[in-house]
Amino acid sequence: MSDRYLGFANSNLGRRLVDALGLPHPAPLERWQAGRLRPVEGALVIGGGPLTSRVEAIAPRLTDELYSFNAEGLQAQAWVAGLGPKLKAVVFDATHLSDSDELKQLREFFQPLLRSLAPCAHVVILGRTPESLDDPLASVAQRALEGFSRSLAKELRNGATAQLLYLAEGAEDQLEGALRFFLSPKSAFISGQVLRLETCASQVEDWTRPLGGRRALVTGAARGIGAAIAETLARDGAEVVLLDVPQARQDLEALAARLGGQALGLDICANDAAAQLLEALPGGIDIVVHNAGITRDKTLANMTPEYWDAVLAVNLKAPQVLTQALYDAGALGDNARITLLASVSGIAGNRGQANYAASKAGLIGFAEAWAPKLAERGASINAVAPGFIETHMTAAMPMGLREAGRRLSSLGQGGRPQDVAEAIAWLSQPGSGAVNGQVLRVCGQALMGA
């Protein structure tokens, strides 16, 4: 369903009216398009501490326009406030900040840049994982970056986003993959997020097909977000196995035929679902996306046992059963990547969704619990938590609730299935094993939840 307010607010008449009334003015987001060659189409400015030299070395693969600001020892041309070009991307290395007095460098770097950001600019701040530091003063300074980055993200305008990436020692080798994602339109609907990157031995060999040679299973793939995930994984080179209930076989087979994949009609709650899945995957699987899910909304006072049991069975129990079966049978490939579709409802809760929120919070716990075990095999598991995404389900919501869902975020609009799919495609890359047991919110920095 199209967002008519977004279109109106960006028309000539609408722009004047919403500004006069003080109404939200969301900006149209720039998203990844087929045929695009560079993650950053425009000027990238870098500055800060010692990792700027590492970013400068990979920058020619990210953009054709590189500048430095408040940095020493770099070859890039200096960017001058008021004279330089509008900035499409910004990377600030804050890993060197070792006490609270040094935090003023954040203001000194960002304040001159903010009025020079291009529409839909992307900002990334680099830090060191606070809990890994021996110096308490340095740990405090690095922890302060989280509050700064989330606040910065809420102050940005015109579709711009900001993220904080904490790097463990030795995780610098995976910096390129993270920057390719977070500095590009692939992360258009992600903002105010904090992720930790650990060491990871795997690397992407071909950035034009980062999932080449990998086989991916997507549940709930017949339509909506699941179909978008399958399309995006196939675009990035993966061979896709598409799973959905037998009733959706027609849509499922049509999509599989278009993507050159395999269709698998299967009820994931069936008693023999795990056996059927293993039989259909004799060669194992490298990527698993547990997308299948249902809602049965009622306030807890009116919740029937059938509504409660159905949601918990599909959303939470089935992913656990199927993952355990794949793990026990040795069907998960080396460096496997598993992604669980959670929800911001699982973080913040939602009225009338006690069953749904419990199931989605359980998936986050599932990722946290399994991460150490999978890491021993070079594998990883994470949760993606979408916010308000424009789907057939949200189109059926009452108008008031739908508009509230769209506007109550820093980006002031709903996301698209593609936004969720892009995040999962990045987490499915070999090098993204650097992220494990974490939650990535795809919500436009929704105002509900942390």
C-alpha positions in Angstrom: 0.0 0.0 0.0 1.4 3.4 -0.9 2.0 6.1 1.7 -0.1 8.9 0.4 1.0 11.3 3.1 4.6 10.8 2.2 3.9 11.7 -1.4 1.8 14.7 -0.4 4.3 16.0 2.1 6.9 16.1 -0.6 4.8 17.8 -3.2 5.1 21.6 -3.7 1.8 22.4 -2.0 2.2 19.7 0.6 5.6 20.8 1.6 4.4 24.4 2.3 1.4 23.1 4.2 3.1 20.6 6.5 5.8 23.1 7.3 3.2 25.8 8.2 1.3 23.4 10.4 4.4 21.8 12.0 3.5 18.3 10.7 6.0 15.5 10.1 7.9 15.8 6.9 9.4 12.4 6.0 11.8 12.3 3.1 11.6 9.7 0.4 14.3 7.1 1.1 16.9 6.1 -1.5 17.0 2.4 -1.9 19.4 0.0 -3.7 18.7 -0.3 -7.4 19.8 -3.0 -9.9 22.8 -1.9 -11.8 24.3 0.3 -9.1 28.1 -0.1 -9.0 29.2 1.6 -5.8 27.9 1.5 -2.2 28.3 5.3 -2.0 27.4 7.5 -4.9 28.7 10.8 -3.7 31.2 12.2 -1.3 32.5 10.1 1.6 34.3 12.0 4.5 36.4 10.2 7.1 38.0 11.4 10.3 39.0 10.6 13.8 41.4 8.0 15.1 43.8 5.3 13.8 41.3 3.3 11.9 40.8 6.1 9.4 43.8 4.8 7.6 42.1 1.4 7.3 39.0 3.0 6.0 41.0 5.1 3.6 42.5 1.9 2.1 39.2 0.4 1.3 37.4 3.6 0.4 38.2 3.4 -3.4 36.0 0.3 -3.5 33.2 2.2 -1.8 33.2 5.6 -3.6 34.8 7.8 -6.2 34.9 10.9 -3.9 36.9 10.6 -0.7 37.6 13.5 1.7 39.2 13.7 5.2 38.1 16.0 8.1 39.8 16.4 11.5 42.2 13.6 10.7 46.0 13.5 10.4 48.2 11.4 8.1 45.7 10.7 5.4 46.1 11.1 1.6 42.5 12.1 1.0 41.8 15.7 0.1 40.6 17.8 3.1 37.0 18.7 3.3 36.3 22.3 4.2 33.0 23.2 5.9 30.9 25.5 3.7 33.2 25.0 0.6 33.3 21.2 0.2 30.6 19.1 -1.5 27.5 17.8 0.1 28.3 14.6 2.0 26.6 11.3 1.1 28.5 9.2 3.8 30.5 9.9 6.9 32.7 7.6 8.9 34.2 8.7 12.3 36.7 6.5 14.1 36.1 7.0 17.8 38.1 3.9 18.9 40.8 6.2 20.3 38.6 8.1 22.7 39.9 7.0 26.1 38.3 9.3 28.7 35.3 11.6 29.0 37.2 14.7 28.2 38.0 13.4 24.8 34.3 13.0 23.9 34.3 16.6 22.9 35.9 15.4 19.6 32.4 14.1 18.7 31.0 17.6 18.7 34.1 19.0 17.0 33.8 16.6 14.2 30.1 16.3 13.6 28.8 19.9 14.3 30.4 21.4 11.1 29.2 18.5 9.0 25.5 18.3 9.9 24.4 21.2 7.6 26.3 19.7 4.7 24.7 16.2 4.6 23.1 15.2 1.3 19.6 13.7 1.3 19.6 10.1 2.6 23.2 10.4 3.9 24.6 7.5 6.0 26.8 8.0 9.1 28.8 5.3 10.8 30.7 5.7 14.1 33.4 3.2 15.0 34.2 2.3 18.6 35.8 -0.4 20.7 33.6 -2.9 22.6 33.4 -1.3 26.1 33.4 -4.5 28.0 36.6 -5.6 26.4 38.7 -2.7 27.7 40.8 -2.9 30.8 40.9 0.8 31.4 37.7 1.9 33.2 38.0 5.4 31.8 38.2 4.2 28.3 35.3 1.8 28.8 33.2 4.6 30.1 34.1 6.8 27.1 33.3 4.1 24.6 30.0 3.3 26.3 29.1 7.0 25.9 29.2 6.6 22.2 25.9 4.6 22.3 23.9 7.5 23.7 25.6 10.0 21.3 24.9 7.9 18.2 21.3 7.2 19.0 20.7 10.9 19.7 22.5 11.9 16.5 20.3 9.5 14.5 17.2 11.2 15.9 18.5 14.7 15.0 19.3 13.8 11.4 17.0 15.0 8.7 16.1 14.3 5.0 16.3 10.5 5.3 19.8 10.4 6.8 20.8 7.5 9.2 23.5 6.9 11.8 24.9 3.7 13.3 27.5 2.7 15.9 29.8 -0.3 15.2 31.8 -1.6 18.1 34.9 -3.5 16.9 36.7 -6.1 18.9 40.5 -6.3 18.5 41.1 -8.2 15.2 37.6 -7.5 13.8 38.9 -4.8 11.4 39.2 -7.3 8.6 35.3 -7.4 8.4 35.0 -3.6 8.4 34.5 -3.4 4.6 31.4 -5.6 4.5 29.8 -3.6 7.3 30.6 -0.3 5.6 29.3 -1.6 2.3 26.0 -2.2 3.9 25.6 0.7 6.4 26.9 3.4 4.0 24.7 2.3 1.1 20.9 2.5 0.4 20.7 -1.2 1.4 20.4 0.1 5.0 17.9 2.8 4.1 15.4 1.9 6.9 17.9 1.2 9.6 19.0 3.9 12.0 20.2 4.4 15.6 21.5 0.8 15.8 24.5 -0.5 17.8 26.2 -3.7 16.7 29.3 -5.5 17.9 31.8 -7.0 15.4 34.0 -9.9 16.5 36.7 -11.6 14.7 35.7 -13.8 11.7 37.9 -15.9 9.5 35.5 -16.0 6.5 35.6 -13.3 3.8 33.5 -12.4 0.8 35.3 -13.3 -2.3 33.2 -11.5 -4.9 31.3 -8.4 -3.9 29.1 -8.6 -7.0 27.8 -12.0 -5.8 28.6 -12.1 -2.0 26.5 -15.3 -1.6 27.8 -17.1 -4.6 28.1 -20.9 -4.0 25.8 -20.8 -0.9 22.5 -22.5 -0.5 19.7 -20.7 1.4 16.5 -21.9 3.0 13.7 -19.3 3.5 10.5 -20.3 5.4 7.3 -18.4 4.7 8.7 -17.6 1.3 5.6 -17.5 -0.9 4.8 -13.8 -0.5 5.5 -10.6 1.3 8.7 -10.3 3.3 9.6 -13.9 2.7 9.4 -13.5 -1.1 11.5 -10.3 -0.9 14.1 -12.2 1.2 14.3 -15.0 -1.4 14.6 -12.6 -4.3 17.4 -10.6 -2.5 19.4 -13.8 -1.6 19.1 -15.0 -5.2 20.2 -11.6 -6.5 23.3 -11.9 -4.3 24.2 -15.3 -5.8 22.5 -17.8 -3.4 20.7 -20.9 -4.6 17.4 -20.7 -2.8 15.1 -23.3 -1.3 11.7 -21.8 -0.7 9.4 -23.3 2.0 5.8 -22.5 2.8 2.6 -24.2 3.7 1.1 -26.6 1.1 -1.8 -24.2 0.5 0.6 -21.6 -0.9 2.2 -24.0 -3.4 1.0 -22.2 -6.5 2.7 -18.9 -5.4 5.7 -20.7 -4.1 6.3 -22.7 -7.2 5.9 -19.6 -9.4 8.5 -17.7 -7.3 10.9 -20.7 -7.3 10.7 -21.0 -11.1 11.5 -17.3 -11.5 14.4 -17.5 -9.2 15.7 -20.9 -10.4 15.2 -22.3 -6.9 13.5 -25.2 -5.2 9.9 -25.1 -3.9 9.1 -27.1 -0.7 5.5 -27.3 0.5 5.7 -28.1 4.2 3.8 -27.4 7.4 6.6 -26.5 9.8 4.5 -27.5 12.8 3.8 -31.0 11.5 5.2 -33.8 13.7 7.4 -35.0 10.8 8.4 -31.6 9.6 12.1 -32.0 10.6 12.3 -35.4 8.9 10.7 -34.0 5.7 13.1 -31.0 5.7 16.2 -33.1 6.1 15.0 -35.4 3.3 14.5 -32.4 1.0 18.1 -31.1 1.8 20.4 -34.0 1.2 23.3 -31.7 0.4 22.8 -29.6 3.6 22.2 -25.9 3.8 24.4 -22.8 4.3 21.9 -20.1 5.1 18.6 -20.5 7.1 16.1 -17.7 7.4 13.2 -18.5 9.8 10.7 -16.0 8.4 7.4 -17.9 8.7 5.1 -16.4 11.3 1.5 -15.7 12.1 -0.5 -13.3 14.3 -3.6 -14.1 16.3 -4.2 -10.8 18.2 -6.4 -10.5 21.2 -5.9 -8.8 24.6 -4.8 -11.3 27.2 -8.1 -11.2 28.9 -9.7 -12.4 25.7 -6.9 -14.7 24.5 -8.1 -18.2 23.6 -5.8 -21.2 24.1 -6.0 -21.9 20.4 -4.7 -18.4 19.5 -1.9 -18.6 22.1 -0.8 -22.1 21.1 -0.9 -21.4 17.3 1.4 -18.3 17.5 3.9 -19.9 19.8 4.0 -23.1 17.7 4.6 -21.4 14.4 6.7 -18.4 15.5 8.9 -19.9 18.2 8.8 -23.7 18.6 9.1 -24.6 14.9 12.3 -22.6 14.3 13.8 -24.3 17.4 12.8 -27.8 16.3 14.0 -27.3 12.7 17.3 -25.7 13.7 18.0 -28.4 16.2 17.3 -31.1 13.6 19.6 -29.4 11.0 22.4 -29.1 13.6 22.1 -32.6 15.0 22.1 -34.1 11.4 25.2 -32.1 10.4 23.2 -30.5 7.7 24.3 -26.9 8.5 27.3 -26.1 6.2 30.6 -24.7 7.4 30.2 -21.1 8.4 26.4 -21.4 8.3 24.4 -18.2 8.8 21.0 -18.3 10.6 18.6 -15.4 10.8 15.4 -15.3 12.9 12.6 -12.9 12.0 11.8 -11.2 15.3 9.9 -7.9 15.7 10.1 -4.6 17.6 7.0 -6.0 19.4 9.3 -8.6 21.0 11.4 -5.8 22.3 8.9 -3.2 23.4 5.7 -5.3 23.7 2.4 -4.3 22.0 -1.2 -4.2 23.3 -3.2 -7.2 22.1 -0.1 -9.1 21.1 1.1 -10.8 24.2 1.4 -14.1 22.4 3.2 -12.6 19.3 5.5 -10.5 21.4 6.4 -13.5 23.6 7.2 -15.5 20.5 9.4 -12.8 19.0 11.2 -12.1 22.3 11.8 -15.8 22.5 13.5 -15.7 19.1 15.9 -13.1 20.3 16.7 -15.3 23.3 17.1 -18.2 20.8 19.8 -16.2 19.0 21.6 -15.3 22.2 21.5 -18.9 23.5 22.7 -20.5 20.4 25.4 -18.1 19.4 28.3 -19.6 21.4 27.5 -23.1 20.3 27.3 -22.1 16.6 30.5 -20.0 16.8 32.4 -23.2 17.6 31.6 -24.3 14.0 32.3 -20.9 12.5 28.5 -20.3 12.2 26.4 -17.5 13.5 22.8 -16.8 14.4 21.1 -13.4 14.7 17.6 -11.9 14.9 16.3 -9.1 12.7 13.5 -7.1 14.3 11.3 -5.2 11.7 9.2 -2.3 12.7 6.3 -1.0 10.6 6.7 -2.6 7.2 4.4 -1.9 4.3 2.8 -5.3 3.6 -0.7 -6.6 3.0 -1.0 -7.2 6.7 -0.3 -3.6 7.7 -2.5 -2.3 4.8 -5.5 -4.0 6.6 -4.9 -2.1 9.8 -7.2 0.7 10.9 -6.1 4.0 9.4 -5.2 5.6 12.7 -3.0 2.7 13.9 -1.4 2.5 10.4 -0.5 6.2 10.4 0.8 6.0 13.9 3.0 3.1 13.0 4.4 4.9 10.0 5.1 8.2 11.7 6.4 7.1 15.1 10.0 6.7 14.0 12.9 9.0 13.3 12.4 8.4 9.5 8.7 9.1 9.8 7.5 6.4 7.4 7.0 2.6 7.0 9.7 0.4 5.6 9.4 -2.0 2.7 10.0 -5.8 2.5 13.2 -5.0 0.6 14.6 -3.3 3.7 14.2 -6.4 5.8 15.6 -8.5 3.0 18.7 -6.4 2.5 19.5 -6.7 6.2 19.2 -10.5 6.1 21.3 -10.7 2.9 24.1 -8.8 4.7 23.9 -11.0 7.8 24.0 -14.1 5.5 27.4 -13.1 4.0 30.5 -15.2 4.9 32.1 -12.2 6.7 29.0 -11.3 8.7 29.9 -14.1 11.1 31.5 -11.2 12.9 28.0 -10.5 14.1 26.6 -13.2 16.3 23.8 -13.5 18.9 22.6 -10.0 18.2 19.4 -8.1 17.2 19.4 -5.7 14.2 16.3 -3.5 14.2 14.9 -2.6 10.7 12.5 0.0 12.0 13.6 3.5 11.0 14.6 4.0 14.6 11.1 3.4 15.9 10.2 5.3 19.0 8.9 2.2 20.7 11.4 0.1 22.5 15.1 0.8 23.2 
